[in-house]
Every structure is written in C-alpha cells, then in structure tokens.
Amino acid sequence: SLHLQVHMMTKDPSIKEFKSKGLEINTIDRYQGRDKAIIILSFVRSNNKLKAGRLLEDSRRLNVAFSRGKKKLIMVGSFQTLSEGSTVLCPILQNILKRGQIVRIKKANLKSD
C-alpha cells in the first residue's frame, strides 16, 4: 500500500539526514492545502500492460500534486506507462515533452537492490 511505502521510506537511515533539513515524504492527499518550495512526485507505476491505475485518472487529486510546489515540480516515473495509461496525464506529459523538459534514464543506469 502507499502508506506502507511512505513508512518504509521515512525509516530509511539514508534519508534521516535530509528529513532533519526539512524533507517530507508523504502521499498526495497529505499535501492538500500545503505548499513546499520543491515537490518530487514519484509515480510507482511501470508495467508491460501500460496500466497507470485509477488514482492517475482523478484530475482533482493530480491537481493537488501538481500545484503544491511553489518553485519546482519534479516528476519521476515511466513516461510510456503514464502517458499511455492515463488520459489525464497524457496531454500534460506531451506538453512537457514538447518543451524538452523530459530527462530519460536508461534502464542500464538504474540501480536495483
């Protein structure tokens, strides 16, 4: 579940130092009505069926996520899964792509533990 993922990340010893400097890790819903200078939005969906899930079809909840960063929003996820699996995200991601603001990371460069 999302809450378990958040719990595991917040207990990671390598993150403790950053938490003491103001880093917060939470779900989209926990940021309703709150702003931060920078938001890193991690999409955990990536699959061969290109299914993004129901949450990513809810424009209201995505609006909360997208509008919380005062200065910067960084989105991390599978471009293919998100753009093909969400009718809400597709036009947003296509616009970001047209602006040249997508950084692609090759699978070979990803570290897996």
C-alpha positions in Angstrom: 0.0 0.0 0.0 1.0 3.6 -0.4 1.1 4.2 3.4 3.5 1.2 3.8 5.8 2.6 1.1 5.8 6.0 2.8 6.5 4.4 6.2 9.4 2.3 4.7 11.0 5.4 3.1 10.7 7.5 6.2 12.5 4.9 8.2 15.4 4.5 5.8 18.6 5.6 7.6 20.0 7.3 4.5 17.0 9.7 4.4 17.2 10.7 8.1 19.8 13.5 7.4 17.5 15.0 4.8 14.5 14.8 7.0 16.3 16.9 9.6 16.7 19.5 6.9 13.0 19.6 6.1 12.5 16.7 3.7 9.0 15.3 3.9 7.8 12.1 2.4 4.0 11.6 2.1 1.1 10.7 -0.1 -0.7 13.2 -2.4 -3.6 13.5 -0.1 -1.5 14.6 2.9 -0.4 17.8 1.0 -3.9 19.1 0.5 -3.8 22.8 1.4 0.0 22.8 1.9 2.8 24.1 -0.3 6.5 23.3 -0.4 9.3 25.0 -2.4 10.0 21.8 -4.3 7.9 18.8 -4.8 9.3 15.5 -6.2 6.4 13.4 -7.3 7.2 9.8 -7.7 4.9 7.6 -9.8 5.4 4.0 -8.9 3.5 2.6 -11.9 5.5 0.8 -14.6 4.3 -2.3 -16.3 4.0 -4.1 -19.7 0.2 -3.6 -19.8 0.7 0.2 -19.6 -1.9 0.5 -16.8 -1.5 3.6 -14.7 -4.3 3.0 -12.2 -7.4 4.8 -11.1 -5.6 7.4 -9.0 -3.9 8.8 -12.1 -7.3 9.3 -13.8 -8.5 11.6 -11.0 -7.8 15.1 -12.1 -8.6 16.7 -8.7 -6.0 14.6 -6.9 -3.4 15.1 -9.6 -4.1 18.9 -9.4 -3.3 18.7 -5.7 0.0 17.0 -6.5 0.9 19.4 -9.4 0.0 22.6 -7.5 1.9 22.1 -4.3 5.4 23.1 -5.5 6.0 26.9 -5.2 9.1 26.9 -7.3 9.6 23.5 -8.9 7.8 20.2 -9.6 9.9 17.1 -10.5 8.0 14.1 -11.7 9.7 10.7 -11.7 8.1 7.7 -13.5 7.7 5.6 -16.6 6.9 8.0 -19.4 5.4 5.3 -21.5 3.2 3.8 -18.8 2.0 7.2 -17.6 1.3 8.8 -21.0 -0.4 5.7 -22.4 -2.1 4.6 -19.2 -3.7 7.9 -18.1 -5.9 10.0 -20.2 -5.4 12.8 -17.7 -1.6 12.7 -17.7 -1.2 12.1 -21.4 -1.7 15.7 -22.6 0.3 17.1 -19.7 3.3 14.8 -20.4 3.1 15.5 -24.1 3.3 19.2 -23.3 6.3 18.7 -21.1 7.9 16.6 -23.8 7.4 19.3 -26.4 9.1 21.8 -24.1 12.1 19.5 -23.9 11.8 19.1 -20.2 11.9 15.3 -20.0 15.1 13.6 -18.9 15.2 9.9 -19.9 17.2 7.5 -17.8 18.3 4.2 -19.5 17.4 1.0 -17.6 21.1 0.1 -17.5 21.7 3.2 -15.4 19.1 2.3 -12.8 20.3 0.7 -9.5 18.3 -2.1 -8.1 18.8 -3.6 -4.6 
